[in-house]
Amino acid sequence: MTSSVQIVSMTGFARVQVTQAGQAFSWELRSVNGRGLDIKLKLPPGLEAMEFTLRNLAAKRLRRGNVTGTLTLKRELPAAVQPDVMALERVKALAVELAQAIPGAPPPRAELLLALPGVMRNVSAQDRDEIGDEIAAAVEAAFLEAVDGLVASRAAEGQNLFTIVCTHLREIEALHEAACLEGATQAELLYARLSAQLAELLAGAQGLPEERLAQEVALLATKADVREELDRLSAHIASAKALLTEGEGIGRKFDFLVQEFNREANTLCSKSASITLTNIGLALKAAIEQLREQVQNIE
């Protein structure tokens, strides 16, 4: 297996900043592992209608992962300023009434009336629910650029992931070979153990005939035979290597395969007739768990 194989991680990040038609904004996309593809976008007021289109665009480039995207407005379009006519009329009438009631008071000045709170208000493009086609097109183009960046980030992380997965597979393969060597001695260990136990129990009395002892050992050896589990584990290792050569879109298959790895390691430990084989089985379980943690990040 070589690092030229393209594995894609579900973990990635991308950021794009754009200024268009006086509007500055930025896209941030983040993704982590997930069972399927879940895309959630946070859009500012006035752009919510674009969410469906943007999600479909992202879904064409991504297979799996929990993806979150945030569009942030850095500064708004120049705001339009207009008076609140009703508020202005009320304030003017009150000012005139007060001026008439106070002897020698000057008439109300327009600039002072307009400066009063509530008389003038800003009307932004978002307040009017008017987003120009130029801005919408720029938002979509920037989003596509951010998606491209996210795809590249996930691919780069996938290369690191490939190296780590291969390392864990080599460790599992080495432990499998050690288990095969130790598993071949199970019958001898059982024979020696049963002989010692009988000698201790009988305490000098006549022991079992050699033929009967061999039968008992054969029964125990059959129950403790781990060759089938080791053969299946060997097949799983070969399947994992084959999956790695496929490259993209292997995450779900690999995840299921690692579950089978773990099942064989558990059975190996339960059947073990020696501390050495048990320790190998425990080391296998630890290595498989490390592999599983990495495999869950593969797209």
QUIHU-V536717 format. One record per residue. N is the residue number from 1. RES is the residue in one small letter. OMEGA is omega in whole degrees, -180 to 180 (999 if undefined). Layout:
N,RES,OMEGA  N,RES,OMEGA
This chain:
1,m,-180  2,t,-178  3,s,178  4,s,176  5,v,-175  6,q,173  7,i,-178  8,v,176  9,s,174  10,m,180  11,t,180  12,g,-180  13,f,176  14,a,179  15,r,180  16,v,177  17,q,-176  18,v,170  19,t,-175  20,q,176  21,a,178  22,g,-179  23,q,177  24,a,179  25,f,179  26,s,174  27,w,170  28,e,178  29,l,177  30,r,177  31,s,175  32,v,-176  33,n,179  34,g,-177  35,r,178  36,g,178  37,l,180  38,d,-177  39,i,179  40,k,-178  41,l,175  42,k,-176  43,l,178  44,p,180  45,p,180  46,g,-179  47,l,-177  48,e,-177  49,a,-179  50,m,-172  51,e,-177  52,f,-180  53,t,-178  54,l,179  55,r,178  56,n,178  57,l,180  58,a,-178  59,a,178  60,k,-176  61,r,-174  62,l,180  63,r,-175  64,r,175  65,g,173  66,n,-174  67,v,175  68,t,179  69,g,-180  70,t,175  71,l,-177  72,t,176  73,l,-179  74,k,173  75,r,-176  76,e,171  77,l,178  78,p,-175  79,a,173  80,a,-179  81,v,179  82,q,-179  83,p,169  84,d,-170  85,v,-177  86,m,179  87,a,180  88,l,180  89,e,-180  90,r,-179  91,v,-179  92,k,-180  93,a,180  94,l,-180  95,a,179  96,v,-180  97,e,180  98,l,180  99,a,180  100,q,-178  101,a,-178  102,i,-179  103,p,177  104,g,-180  105,a,179  106,p,178  107,p,-179  108,p,180  109,r,-174  110,a,-176  111,e,179  112,l,177  113,l,-178  114,l,-179  115,a,-179  116,l,-180  117,p,175  118,g,-178  119,v,177  120,m,177  121,r,178  122,n,178  123,v,-179  124,s,177  125,a,180  126,q,179  127,d,-180  128,r,-177  129,d,-180  130,e,175  131,i,-176  132,g,179  133,d,-179  134,e,179  135,i,-179  136,a,179  137,a,179  138,a,178  139,v,180  140,e,180  141,a,178  142,a,178  143,f,178  144,l,177  145,e,179  146,a,177  147,v,177  148,d,178  149,g,178  150,l,178  151,v,179  152,a,179  153,s,180  154,r,178  155,a,179  156,a,177  157,e,179  158,g,178  159,q,175  160,n,-180  161,l,179  162,f,-180  163,t,-178  164,i,-180  165,v,179  166,c,178  167,t,179  168,h,179  169,l,177  170,r,178  171,e,179  172,i,180  173,e,179  174,a,178  175,l,177  176,h,179  177,e,178  178,a,179  179,a,178  180,c,180  181,l,-179  182,e,-179  183,g,180  184,a,-178  185,t,-175  186,q,-178  187,a,179  188,e,180  189,l,179  190,l,179  191,y,-179  192,a,-179  193,r,-180  194,l,178  195,s,-179  196,a,179  197,q,179  198,l,180  199,a,-180  200,e,-179  201,l,-177  202,l,175  203,a,174  204,g,179  205,a,-178  206,q,-178  207,g,178  208,l,175  209,p,-178  210,e,-179  211,e,180  212,r,179  213,l,179  214,a,178  215,q,179  216,e,179  217,v,-180  218,a,178  219,l,179  220,l,-179  221,a,178  222,t,179  223,k,-177  224,a,-178  225,d,-177  226,v,-176  227,r,-179  228,e,179  229,e,-179  230,l,177  231,d,180  232,r,179  233,l,177  234,s,179  235,a,179  236,h,179  237,i,178  238,a,179  239,s,179  240,a,178  241,k,179  242,a,178  243,l,-179  244,l,179  245,t,178  246,e,177  247,g,-170  248,e,173  249,g,-176  250,i,-171  251,g,-177  252,r,178  253,k,-178  254,f,180  255,d,178  256,f,-179  257,l,-180  258,v,175  259,q,177  260,e,173  261,f,-176  262,n,179  263,r,180  264,e,179  265,a,178  266,n,179  267,t,178  268,l,180  269,c,-178  270,s,-179  271,k,-173  272,s,178  273,a,-180  274,s,178  275,i,-179  276,t,-180  277,l,177  278,t,179  279,n,177  280,i,179  281,g,178  282,l,177  283,a,177  284,l,-180  285,k,179  286,a,180  287,a,179  288,i,178  289,e,177  290,q,177  291,l,-179  292,r,-180  293,e,180  294,q,-177  295,v,-179  296,q,177  297,n,-178  298,i,-180  299,e,999
